[in-house]
Amino acid sequence: MRCLTSAVLLGGCLSSSAVTPAQKRKAKYLAEREAFIELNSEVSGTYATLPLTPAEERVNSHLVSERDAFVIDNTEASTFPPQQFFYEWQHRDDVLNSSVWSLLESMPKGAALHLHTGSCGPTDWLISEGLSMDGAFVYWGEDQPDVCLSNLGGYPLACNSTSPNLTPLFKGTIMFYNESAAEGVAPSGFRSVRALRTAIPDFDAQLRALLVSDSTYEDMTSLQAWDNFMPIFSRVGGFHAYKPAFLAYMQESFRVLNGKILNIIPKTEHKCRVITEADVPPGQLPTSRPPPTRAPTYHPYPYPYRRRQPRAAR
């Protein structure tokens, strides 16, 4: 068998029979992907060539004119928003008050086919309303990235455990525990939101700072920003794993989106429950106990949210 010079230098020969299963899967994926891209291009090209009606032409002409005027005005003033760092939008009100924004804001947006339920709702609602629910606790101690919690029960576990849904323990981590149970039902460092608000007047503001990004991200690379952003998901994971909190949060999300998006398909799956006195004997601190095994599973929404449309006049 003929060998390539480079292969000989490396001490071996290349052979078509040496294709690994992983390489075959990759080749199959790339072929399917290319076929999909080609089909999508054909469909997109079809829509791009459809002629506009006279009414659509008038709307398009107005929108393009307003857009161009906005770009020219802001470019001349060196304040074009897309060129500015998000947290330094000094002219945000100019955008929200522009005719272009008003027109786009009033238009239906079609569908959100992959809505991440962990971040689709308002953070301020989660803090002010969501954490006012009974059983809300927050870990208010030093970060412990080597200690993990499971959303199945909220007990500390080794981070290399095989338990599902493990999340590192960061200051601001939210969990739900039964406040009527014996003292010590929540792991060490967790305090009820009610107690934290009493002891710390600006607790809500301090917690909010841990759940949102800020101007410190400006000088970070994308990887650095992601490393700083990931703990936010760890902090709110326990909130979304508690079914009553999750459903209330989604109702608020739908309220905010109502009138703007016609169809929503949330992506979520929960295995969660509230810890009760039946899980921990009175006075026993659950520092190493594994999570309960009888946790029910709450499946994703079986149907997309659909905003009711007014019936056409007859």
One Martini backbone bead per residue (centre of mass of N, CA, C, O) as a GRO file, in nm:
protein
  314
    1MET     BB    1   0.096   0.036   0.022
    2ARG     BB    2   0.067   0.361  -0.020
    3CYS     BB    3   0.255   0.627   0.122
    4LEU     BB    4   0.275   0.908   0.275
    5THR     BB    5   0.526   1.101   0.367
    6SER     BB    6   0.404   1.210   0.632
    7ALA     BB    7   0.325   0.928   0.739
    8VAL     BB    8   0.608   0.809   0.751
    9LEU     BB    9   0.724   1.016   0.954
   10LEU     BB   10   0.499   0.914   1.169
   11GLY     BB   11   0.486   0.588   1.138
   12GLY     BB   12   0.258   0.564   0.901
   13CYS     BB   13  -0.056   0.487   0.745
   14LEU     BB   14  -0.302   0.566   0.530
   15SER     BB   15  -0.658   0.467   0.561
   16SER     BB   16  -0.989   0.422   0.474
   17SER     BB   17  -1.040   0.202   0.712
   18ALA     BB   18  -0.979   0.427   0.959
   19VAL     BB   19  -1.259   0.514   1.005
   20THR     BB   20  -1.445   0.644   1.240
   21PRO     BB   21  -1.746   0.673   1.384
   22ALA     BB   22  -1.721   0.978   1.436
   23GLN     BB   23  -1.654   1.052   1.139
   24LYS     BB   24  -1.917   0.944   1.021
   25ARG     BB   25  -2.110   1.125   1.181
   26LYS     BB   26  -1.994   1.391   1.079
   27ALA     BB   27  -2.041   1.345   0.777
   28LYS     BB   28  -2.346   1.312   0.799
   29TYR     BB   29  -2.405   1.587   0.926
   30LEU     BB   30  -2.282   1.767   0.701
   31ALA     BB   31  -2.468   1.665   0.476
   32GLU     BB   32  -2.737   1.746   0.612
   33ARG     BB   33  -2.668   2.044   0.650
   34GLU     BB   34  -2.627   2.118   0.353
   35ALA     BB   35  -2.914   2.041   0.264
   36PHE     BB   36  -3.060   2.243   0.448
   37ILE     BB   37  -2.928   2.505   0.346
   38GLU     BB   38  -3.027   2.474   0.055
   39LEU     BB   39  -3.329   2.470   0.118
   40ASN     BB   40  -3.339   2.744   0.268
   41SER     BB   41  -3.243   2.913   0.027
   42GLU     BB   42  -3.481   2.852  -0.156
   43VAL     BB   43  -3.703   2.962   0.027
   44SER     BB   44  -3.587   3.246   0.072
   45GLY     BB   45  -3.582   3.322  -0.232
   46THR     BB   46  -3.885   3.312  -0.273
   47TYR     BB   47  -3.964   3.541  -0.073
   48ALA     BB   48  -3.771   3.766  -0.194
   49THR     BB   49  -3.950   3.767  -0.483
   50LEU     BB   50  -4.194   3.879  -0.373
   51PRO     BB   51  -4.434   4.091  -0.433
   52LEU     BB   52  -4.558   4.387  -0.343
   53THR     BB   53  -4.795   4.562  -0.238
   54PRO     BB   54  -4.895   4.880  -0.233
   55ALA     BB   55  -4.918   4.888   0.077
   56GLU     BB   56  -4.640   4.761   0.135
   57GLU     BB   57  -4.475   4.976  -0.011
   58ARG     BB   58  -4.552   5.212   0.176
   59VAL     BB   59  -4.442   5.090   0.438
   60ASN     BB   60  -4.154   5.040   0.342
   61SER     BB   61  -4.084   5.331   0.267
   62HIS     BB   62  -4.129   5.449   0.549
   63LEU     BB   63  -3.931   5.270   0.707
   64VAL     BB   64  -3.673   5.335   0.547
   65SER     BB   65  -3.678   5.639   0.592
   66GLU     BB   66  -3.669   5.636   0.904
   67ARG     BB   67  -3.414   5.471   0.935
   68ASP     BB   68  -3.217   5.652   0.776
   69ALA     BB   69  -3.259   5.903   0.952
   70PHE     BB   70  -3.158   5.777   1.216
   71VAL     BB   71  -2.875   5.702   1.122
   72ILE     BB   72  -2.777   5.981   1.033
   73ASP     BB   73  -2.819   6.138   1.296
   74ASN     BB   74  -2.639   5.943   1.479
   75THR     BB   75  -2.377   5.951   1.313
   76GLU     BB   76  -2.319   6.256   1.327
   77ALA     BB   77  -2.327   6.229   1.661
   78SER     BB   78  -2.185   5.958   1.758
   79THR     BB   79  -2.465   5.764   1.866
   80PHE     BB   80  -2.481   5.487   1.753
   81PRO     BB   81  -2.595   5.230   1.931
   82PRO     BB   82  -2.442   4.970   1.804
   83GLN     BB   83  -2.156   5.120   1.889
   84GLN     BB   84  -2.241   5.076   2.178
   85PHE     BB   85  -2.229   4.995   2.483
   86PHE     BB   86  -2.492   4.882   2.647
   87TYR     BB   87  -2.425   5.051   2.930
   88GLU     BB   88  -2.383   5.331   2.725
   89TRP     BB   89  -2.677   5.423   2.659
   90GLN     BB   90  -2.751   5.756   2.643
   91HIS     BB   91  -2.991   5.712   2.396
   92ARG     BB   92  -3.237   5.523   2.461
   93ASP     BB   93  -3.484   5.715   2.434
   94ASP     BB   94  -3.446   5.770   2.133
   95VAL     BB   95  -3.525   5.488   2.047
   96LEU     BB   96  -3.805   5.454   2.200
   97ASN     BB   97  -3.911   5.739   2.050
   98SER     BB   98  -3.910   5.634   1.781
   99SER     BB   99  -4.080   5.555   1.491
  100VAL     BB  100  -3.954   5.279   1.442
  101TRP     BB  101  -4.017   5.152   1.715
  102SER     BB  102  -4.323   5.195   1.717
  103LEU     BB  103  -4.381   5.017   1.474
  104LEU     BB  104  -4.243   4.749   1.567
  105GLU     BB  105  -4.394   4.725   1.842
  106SER     BB  106  -4.690   4.693   1.699
  107MET     BB  107  -4.594   4.435   1.581
  108PRO     BB  108  -4.605   4.124   1.512
  109LYS     BB  109  -4.365   3.834   1.590
  110GLY     BB  110  -4.491   3.555   1.587
  111ALA     BB  111  -4.232   3.333   1.694
  112ALA     BB  112  -4.110   3.137   1.980
  113LEU     BB  113  -3.936   2.824   1.951
  114HIS     BB  114  -3.694   2.897   2.189
  115LEU     BB  115  -3.770   2.940   2.511
  116HIS     BB  116  -3.599   3.035   2.788
  117THR     BB  117  -3.717   2.990   3.112
  118GLY     BB  118  -3.463   3.107   3.286
  119SER     BB  119  -3.486   3.423   3.112
  120CYS     BB  120  -3.782   3.546   3.008
  121GLY     BB  121  -3.815   3.708   3.261
  122PRO     BB  122  -3.830   3.929   3.510
  123THR     BB  123  -3.611   3.995   3.761
  124ASP     BB  124  -3.782   4.181   3.942
  125TRP     BB  125  -4.010   3.978   3.983
  126LEU     BB  126  -3.853   3.748   4.111
  127ILE     BB  127  -3.778   3.916   4.362
  128SER     BB  128  -4.046   4.059   4.457
  129GLU     BB  129  -4.248   3.802   4.408
  130GLY     BB  130  -4.116   3.520   4.403
  131LEU     BB  131  -3.962   3.567   4.696
  132SER     BB  132  -4.258   3.588   4.849
  133MET     BB  133  -4.276   3.307   4.872
  134ASP     BB  134  -4.310   3.035   5.029
  135GLY     BB  135  -3.981   2.901   5.102
  136ALA     BB  136  -3.773   3.119   5.049
  137PHE     BB  137  -3.423   3.083   4.980
  138VAL     BB  138  -3.084   3.212   5.055
  139TYR     BB  139  -2.755   3.217   4.986
  140TRP     BB  140  -2.543   3.408   5.242
  141GLY     BB  141  -2.234   3.359   5.137
  142GLU     BB  142  -1.970   3.222   5.031
  143ASP     BB  143  -1.829   3.103   4.777
  144GLN     BB  144  -1.870   2.738   4.657
  145PRO     BB  145  -1.756   2.583   4.377
  146ASP     BB  146  -1.699   2.284   4.525
  147VAL     BB  147  -2.002   2.307   4.589
  148CYS     BB  148  -2.308   2.123   4.554
  149LEU     BB  149  -2.636   2.124   4.415
  150SER     BB  150  -2.965   1.991   4.405
  151ASN     BB  151  -3.277   2.048   4.264
  152LEU     BB  152  -3.415   1.798   4.400
  153GLY     BB  153  -3.323   1.919   4.719
  154GLY     BB  154  -3.071   2.107   4.823
  155TYR     BB  155  -2.819   1.935   4.879
  156PRO     BB  156  -2.510   1.883   4.954
  157LEU     BB  157  -2.254   1.793   4.713
  158ALA     BB  158  -2.052   1.648   4.517
  159CYS     BB  159  -1.946   1.761   4.205
  160ASN     BB  160  -1.891   1.440   4.114
  161SER     BB  161  -2.165   1.359   4.109
  162THR     BB  162  -2.445   1.174   3.961
  163SER     BB  163  -2.632   1.381   4.014
  164PRO     BB  164  -2.866   1.570   3.895
  165ASN     BB  165  -2.859   1.911   3.868
  166LEU     BB  166  -2.592   2.040   3.928
  167THR     BB  167  -2.482   2.321   4.142
  168PRO     BB  168  -2.308   2.564   4.238
  169LEU     BB  169  -2.218   2.754   4.530
  170PHE     BB  170  -2.361   3.070   4.545
  171LYS     BB  171  -2.415   3.371   4.607
  172GLY     BB  172  -2.774   3.374   4.566
  173THR     BB  173  -2.891   3.106   4.599
  174ILE     BB  174  -3.194   2.942   4.514
  175MET     BB  175  -3.443   2.805   4.739
  176PHE     BB  176  -3.684   2.557   4.857
  177TYR     BB  177  -3.838   2.546   5.184
  178ASN     BB  178  -3.986   2.433   5.475
  179GLU     BB  179  -4.074   2.657   5.726
  180SER     BB  180  -4.248   2.446   5.913
  181ALA     BB  181  -4.014   2.303   5.980
  182ALA     BB  182  -3.751   2.220   6.118
  183GLU     BB  183  -3.477   2.333   6.227
  184GLY     BB  184  -3.243   2.284   5.958
  185VAL     BB  185  -3.361   2.213   5.670
  186ALA     BB  186  -3.157   2.403   5.575
  187PRO     BB  187  -2.871   2.466   5.474
  188SER     BB  188  -2.593   2.604   5.535
  189GLY     BB  189  -2.646   2.963   5.464
  190PHE     BB  190  -2.945   2.953   5.460
  191ARG     BB  191  -3.206   3.200   5.419
  192SER     BB  192  -3.471   3.357   5.453
  193VAL     BB  193  -3.608   3.617   5.290
  194ARG     BB  194  -3.748   3.742   5.529
  195ALA     BB  195  -3.489   3.767   5.707
  196LEU     BB  196  -3.311   3.925   5.508
  197ARG     BB  197  -3.496   4.177   5.482
  198THR     BB  198  -3.478   4.250   5.784
  199ALA     BB  199  -3.152   4.265   5.806
  200ILE     BB  200  -3.147   4.381   5.492
  201PRO     BB  201  -3.264   4.654   5.339
  202ASP     BB  202  -3.088   4.594   5.045
  203PHE     BB  203  -3.122   4.298   4.944
  204ASP     BB  204  -3.254   4.313   4.663
  205ALA     BB  205  -3.021   4.476   4.534
  206GLN     BB  206  -2.794   4.275   4.590
  207LEU     BB  207  -2.920   4.037   4.437
  208ARG     BB  208  -2.951   4.168   4.161
  209ALA     BB  209  -2.640   4.200   4.109
  210LEU     BB  210  -2.621   3.868   4.086
  211LEU     BB  211  -2.852   3.848   3.824
  212VAL     BB  212  -2.676   4.055   3.656
  213SER     BB  213  -2.530   4.235   3.435
  214ASP     BB  214  -2.252   4.465   3.366
  215SER     BB  215  -1.997   4.699   3.296
  216THR     BB  216  -1.759   4.485   3.348
  217TYR     BB  217  -1.790   4.340   3.057
  218GLU     BB  218  -1.648   4.527   2.846
  219ASP     BB  219  -1.332   4.399   2.887
  220MET     BB  220  -1.429   4.127   2.795
  221THR     BB  221  -1.439   3.839   2.680
  222SER     BB  222  -1.657   3.604   2.590
  223LEU     BB  223  -1.546   3.392   2.790
  224GLN     BB  224  -1.539   3.571   3.042
  225ALA     BB  225  -1.837   3.647   3.039
  226TRP     BB  226  -1.945   3.357   3.066
  227ASP     BB  227  -1.809   3.290   3.341
  228ASN     BB  228  -1.980   3.526   3.483
  229PHE     BB  229  -2.274   3.429   3.389
  230MET     BB  230  -2.328   3.132   3.485
  231PRO     BB  231  -2.397   3.179   3.795
  232ILE     BB  232  -2.685   3.279   3.744
  233PHE     BB  233  -2.808   3.000   3.679
  234SER     BB  234  -2.735   2.876   3.951
  235ARG     BB  235  -2.907   3.071   4.130
  236VAL     BB  236  -3.201   3.011   3.968
  237GLY     BB  237  -3.253   2.701   3.953
  238GLY     BB  238  -3.425   2.658   4.218
  239PHE     BB  239  -3.664   2.828   4.133
  240HIS     BB  240  -3.743   2.665   3.863
  241ALA     BB  241  -3.771   2.380   4.028
  242TYR     BB  242  -4.026   2.516   4.145
  243LYS     BB  243  -4.334   2.493   4.035
  244PRO     BB  244  -4.487   2.744   4.146
  245ALA     BB  245  -4.269   2.945   4.057
  246PHE     BB  246  -4.255   2.875   3.760
  247LEU     BB  247  -4.552   2.933   3.682
  248ALA     BB  248  -4.554   3.229   3.774
  249TYR     BB  249  -4.325   3.319   3.589
  250MET     BB  250  -4.464   3.241   3.319
  251GLN     BB  251  -4.710   3.421   3.349
  252GLU     BB  252  -4.546   3.682   3.347
  253SER     BB  253  -4.412   3.637   3.073
  254PHE     BB  254  -4.679   3.630   2.910
  255ARG     BB  255  -4.773   3.911   2.989
  256VAL     BB  256  -4.534   4.063   2.857
  257LEU     BB  257  -4.572   3.918   2.562
  258ASN     BB  258  -4.840   4.013   2.517
  259GLY     BB  259  -4.887   4.127   2.180
  260LYS     BB  260  -4.589   4.034   2.050
  261ILE     BB  261  -4.632   3.714   2.069
  262LEU     BB  262  -4.811   3.445   1.933
  263ASN     BB  263  -4.584   3.213   1.973
  264ILE     BB  264  -4.486   2.969   2.232
  265ILE     BB  265  -4.191   2.757   2.306
  266PRO     BB  266  -4.096   2.605   2.569
  267LYS     BB  267  -3.785   2.506   2.744
  268THR     BB  268  -3.850   2.230   2.967
  269GLU     BB  269  -3.744   2.041   3.271
  270HIS     BB  270  -3.866   1.882   3.573
  271LYS     BB  271  -3.711   1.785   3.896
  272CYS     BB  272  -3.918   1.846   4.178
  273ARG     BB  273  -3.920   1.978   4.526
  274VAL     BB  274  -4.015   2.013   4.851
  275ILE     BB  275  -3.887   2.032   5.153
  276THR     BB  276  -3.957   1.832   5.433
  277GLU     BB  277  -3.993   1.689   5.743
  278ALA     BB  278  -3.974   1.396   5.613
  279ASP     BB  279  -3.662   1.430   5.522
  280VAL     BB  280  -3.596   1.561   5.817
  281PRO     BB  281  -3.511   1.531   6.113
  282PRO     BB  282  -3.523   1.677   6.395
  283GLY     BB  283  -3.215   1.862   6.412
  284GLN     BB  284  -3.112   1.770   6.129
  285LEU     BB  285  -2.846   1.833   5.922
  286PRO     BB  286  -2.832   1.830   5.559
  287THR     BB  287  -2.501   1.787   5.452
  288SER     BB  288  -2.499   1.461   5.307
  289ARG     BB  289  -2.765   1.403   5.198
  290PRO     BB  290  -2.937   1.272   4.969
  291PRO     BB  291  -3.166   1.303   4.755
  292PRO     BB  292  -3.464   1.244   4.680
  293THR     BB  293  -3.635   0.971   4.493
  294ARG     BB  294  -3.957   1.091   4.487
  295ALA     BB  295  -3.949   1.278   4.251
  296PRO     BB  296  -4.124   1.451   4.046
  297THR     BB  297  -4.223   1.505   3.708
  298TYR     BB  298  -4.206   1.796   3.502
  299HIS     BB  299  -4.313   1.864   3.208
  300PRO     BB  300  -4.333   2.005   2.940
  301TYR     BB  301  -4.509   2.185   2.760
  302PRO     BB  302  -4.764   2.051   2.548
  303TYR     BB  303  -4.808   2.355   2.458
  304PRO     BB  304  -4.831   2.639   2.307
  305TYR     BB  305  -4.847   2.960   2.331
  306ARG     BB  306  -5.159   3.142   2.257
  307ARG     BB  307  -5.278   3.415   2.122
  308ARG     BB  308  -5.558   3.569   2.092
  309GLN     BB  309  -5.758   3.627   1.814
  310PRO     BB  310  -5.942   3.826   1.648
  311ARG     BB  311  -6.216   3.823   1.479
  312ALA     BB  312  -6.328   3.858   1.187
  313ALA     BB  313  -6.519   4.049   1.019
  314ARG     BB  314  -6.848   3.988   0.863
   0.00000   0.00000   0.00000
